[in-house]
């Protein structure tokens, strides 16, 4: 899947453009958001994405790429601004494998007159919820699109040490438990570039469903494919016990993951100017279950 850890280059903030990376701006708030409520277009988009992400009752490669895309878009300088869809950034080696899916999302954003930045965020939440067993992530709409790519070389190598992983996430405000929860998205992941000889290998034996098999198989060393960075975390004193807790506590993982992903989606944004569109996601009632589940020590309990 690949993990985008931040660096701190002395670069200016990325500029922004109208929705769709060039289409005329709508009247009113970004992505057509009316004061006080989620615009109806996101209900339509939710139906579009269900058709795109679900195959044979399981989440498919477009869903997987959309989950991966949120990490690659949000962690570099600028936060969640849709810059990953710009050619200069999308053509980078770490992103190019996602190009077919991101181009589909960009086209859908233009068709529905919403920003690509919002589409990528919303698609990540939708993809997680589309996977059987996936939780619902509190999801907010109201971003503008970047007109310039994020600085290069801000994504880590797949063999990054546990200390580097933990430190990078802490700089962004995430705890060790948040990191381990977020990396659990590898339950729906397949790798294509780390080892081309094993292209298409999954990180657990059930990549079409959202379950804790990734944790148990990674801890046991029995996953079809494991990134060295993941193994390093399993062997770390701080992160290893959290892996083991999540392996036997799916409700706890769901709660931690949804909370951490929602906060990641707000990187670079202003929540006060956004609207809550969580209710338009598939199976939004799961949110209550996730919020009621026990959180792992060191993570944030509040979703909002």
C-alpha positions in Angstrom: 0.0 0.0 0.0 2.8 2.4 0.8 2.8 4.9 3.7 3.2 8.7 3.2 5.2 10.1 6.1 5.7 13.9 6.3 8.9 15.8 6.0 9.2 19.5 6.6 10.6 21.1 3.4 10.8 24.9 3.3 8.2 25.1 0.5 5.3 27.5 0.1 1.7 26.3 0.6 0.1 24.9 -2.6 -2.3 27.2 -4.4 -5.9 26.2 -5.0 -8.2 26.1 -8.0 -11.9 25.8 -8.7 -13.6 22.3 -8.5 -12.5 19.7 -10.9 -9.1 21.2 -11.4 -10.3 23.7 -13.9 -14.1 23.6 -14.1 -16.0 26.9 -13.3 -16.5 27.5 -9.6 -19.9 26.9 -8.1 -21.8 29.6 -6.2 -21.8 29.2 -2.4 -19.5 27.1 -0.3 -17.0 24.6 -1.8 -18.5 21.5 -3.4 -21.9 23.2 -3.4 -22.3 22.8 0.3 -25.3 24.8 1.6 -25.2 26.4 5.0 -26.0 23.8 7.7 -26.3 20.7 5.6 -24.8 18.1 3.3 -25.8 18.8 -0.4 -27.9 16.2 -2.0 -25.3 15.6 -4.7 -23.3 13.5 -2.2 -26.2 11.0 -2.0 -25.9 10.6 -5.7 -22.2 10.3 -5.6 -22.5 7.6 -2.9 -24.6 5.5 -5.4 -21.9 6.2 -8.1 -19.2 5.0 -5.8 -21.0 1.9 -4.6 -21.3 0.8 -8.2 -17.6 1.6 -8.7 -16.2 -0.1 -5.5 -18.3 -3.3 -5.1 -17.8 -6.4 -7.1 -19.2 -9.8 -6.2 -20.2 -8.6 -2.7 -16.6 -7.5 -1.9 -14.6 -4.3 -2.2 -12.5 -4.3 -5.4 -9.3 -2.8 -6.7 -10.9 0.7 -7.2 -11.9 0.6 -3.5 -8.4 -0.4 -2.5 -6.8 2.4 -4.6 -9.2 4.9 -3.1 -8.2 3.9 0.5 -4.5 4.2 -0.5 -5.0 7.5 -2.2 -6.2 9.3 0.9 -2.8 8.6 2.6 -0.8 9.7 -0.4 -2.8 12.9 -0.8 -3.2 14.0 2.8 0.3 13.4 4.4 2.5 15.6 2.1 2.6 19.3 2.5 -0.8 20.9 1.8 -2.9 18.1 3.4 -6.0 16.8 1.7 -6.2 19.1 -1.3 -6.5 16.7 -4.3 -3.0 17.4 -5.6 -2.5 13.7 -6.1 -4.8 14.0 -9.1 -2.5 16.5 -10.8 -0.3 14.9 -13.5 3.0 16.0 -11.9 2.1 14.2 -8.7 0.0 11.3 -10.1 2.8 10.2 -12.5 5.2 9.7 -9.6 6.2 6.0 -9.2 4.5 5.7 -5.8 1.2 7.1 -7.2 1.0 5.9 -10.8 -0.4 2.5 -9.9 -3.5 4.4 -8.6 -3.9 6.5 -11.8 -6.8 4.6 -13.3 -8.9 5.0 -10.1 -7.9 8.6 -9.4 -8.7 9.6 -13.0 -12.2 8.0 -12.5 -12.7 10.0 -9.3 -11.5 13.2 -11.0 -13.9 12.7 -13.8 -16.8 12.0 -11.4 -15.9 15.1 -9.5 -16.1 17.2 -12.7 -19.4 15.5 -13.6 -21.0 16.2 -10.2 -19.4 19.7 -9.9 -17.6 19.0 -6.7 -13.9 19.4 -5.8 -11.4 16.6 -6.5 -10.1 17.1 -3.0 -13.5 16.4 -1.5 -14.1 13.5 -3.8 -10.8 11.8 -2.8 -11.7 12.2 0.9 -15.2 11.0 0.5 -14.1 8.1 -1.7 -11.8 6.9 1.0 -14.6 6.8 3.6 -16.9 5.2 1.1 -14.4 2.6 0.1 -13.9 1.5 3.7 -17.6 1.3 4.3 -18.1 -0.6 1.1 -15.8 -3.4 2.2 -17.9 -5.9 4.1 -17.4 -5.2 7.8 -16.0 -1.8 7.2 -16.8 1.0 9.7 -18.3 4.4 8.9 -15.9 7.3 9.1 -17.2 10.8 10.1 -16.7 12.6 6.8 -16.7 16.4 6.1 -17.0 18.2 2.8 -15.8 21.7 1.9 -12.2 21.7 0.4 -10.6 23.5 -2.5 -8.4 21.9 -5.1 -4.6 22.5 -5.3 -3.2 23.8 -8.5 0.4 22.6 -7.8 1.8 19.2 -6.8 3.0 18.3 -3.4 6.8 18.4 -2.9 8.3 15.1 -4.1 10.0 12.5 -1.9 7.6 12.9 1.1 6.5 9.2 1.0 8.7 6.7 2.9 10.4 3.6 1.7 8.6 0.4 2.5 11.4 -0.6 4.9 11.1 2.4 7.1 12.0 1.8 10.7 9.3 1.7 13.5 10.9 4.7 15.1 10.6 6.7 11.9 7.0 5.7 11.4 6.0 6.5 15.0 7.9 9.8 14.9 6.4 10.9 11.6 2.8 10.2 12.8 3.4 11.9 16.1 4.5 15.1 14.3 1.0 15.1 12.6 -0.8 14.6 15.9 -1.3 10.8 15.8 -0.6 8.4 18.6 1.1 5.0 18.2 -2.4 3.4 18.5 -3.6 5.7 15.7 -0.7 4.6 13.5 -1.3 0.9 14.1 -5.0 1.4 13.5 -4.5 3.2 10.2 -2.0 0.7 8.9 -4.7 -1.9 9.4 -6.1 -0.6 6.1 -3.7 -3.1 4.6 -6.4 -5.6 5.3 -7.8 -4.5 2.0 -4.5 -3.9 0.3 -2.5 -5.5 -2.6 1.1 -4.6 -3.4 2.3 -4.0 -7.0 5.5 -2.0 -6.9 7.5 -3.1 -3.8 8.2 -6.5 -5.3 7.1 -6.6 -9.0 7.7 -10.4 -9.0 4.8 -10.7 -6.6 2.6 -8.0 -8.0 -1.0 -8.3 -6.9 -0.1 -10.1 -3.6 -2.4 -9.1 -0.7 -1.4 -8.3 2.8 -3.8 -10.9 4.2 -5.8 -13.7 2.8 -9.1 -11.8 2.7 -8.4 -8.5 0.8 -12.1 -8.1 -0.2 -13.4 -7.8 3.3 -12.6 -5.5 6.3 -11.4 -7.8 9.1 -8.6 -8.2 11.5 -7.0 -11.0 9.6 -4.2 -8.6 8.5 -3.2 -8.1 12.2 -3.2 -11.8 13.1 -1.4 -12.9 10.0 1.2 -10.1 10.2 1.9 -10.9 13.8 2.2 -14.6 13.1 4.4 -14.0 9.9 1.8 -15.8 7.8 0.5 -13.1 5.6 0.8 -13.6 1.8 3.0 -10.4 1.6 4.2 -8.1 4.4 6.0 -4.8 4.0 9.2 -4.6 6.1 7.8 -1.4 7.7 4.9 -3.4 9.0 7.1 -6.1 10.4 9.2 -3.4 12.1 6.1 -2.1 13.8 5.1 -5.5 15.0 8.5 -6.0 16.6 8.5 -2.5 18.2 7.9 -2.3 22.0 5.3 0.5 21.6 3.4 -0.8 18.5 3.7 -4.5 18.7 1.2 -4.9 21.7 -1.4 -2.8 19.8 -1.1 -5.1 16.8 -1.9 -8.0 19.1 -4.8 -6.2 20.7 -6.4 -5.3 17.4 -6.0 -8.9 16.2 -8.6 -10.0 18.7 -10.7 -6.9 19.0 -12.3 -5.8 15.7 -14.8 -3.3 17.3 -11.9 -1.7 19.1 -9.9 -1.4 15.8 -12.9 -0.1 13.9 -13.4 2.6 16.5 -9.7 3.6 16.5 -9.5 3.5 12.7 -12.6 5.6 12.0 -11.5 8.2 14.5 -7.9 8.4 13.1 -9.0 8.4 9.5 -11.5 11.2 10.1 -8.8 13.3 11.7 -6.4 12.5 8.8 -9.0 13.7 6.3 -9.0 17.1 8.0 -5.2 17.7 7.6 -4.8 21.0 5.8 -8.5 21.9 6.1 -10.7 24.0 8.2 -13.5 21.9 9.7 -15.4 25.0 10.8 -16.1 25.8 7.1 -17.2 22.2 6.2 -20.4 20.2 6.4 -20.9 16.7 7.7 -21.8 14.3 5.0 -21.4 11.1 7.0 -25.1 10.2 6.7 -24.7 9.7 2.9 -22.1 6.9 3.3 -23.2 3.2 3.1 -24.3 1.7 6.4 -23.9 4.9 8.3 -25.6 3.3 11.3 -22.3 1.5 11.9 -21.0 4.7 13.2 -22.9 4.3 16.4 -21.4 0.8 16.9 -17.9 2.1 16.3 -18.3 5.0 18.7 -19.6 2.7 21.4 -16.7 0.3 21.1 -13.8 0.6 23.5 -10.8 2.7 22.3 -7.2 1.6 22.7 -5.3 3.7 25.2 -3.4 6.5 23.6 -6.0 7.2 20.9 -8.5 10.0 20.6 -12.1 9.2 21.7 -13.8 12.1 20.0 -14.9 11.7 16.4 -15.5 15.4 16.0 
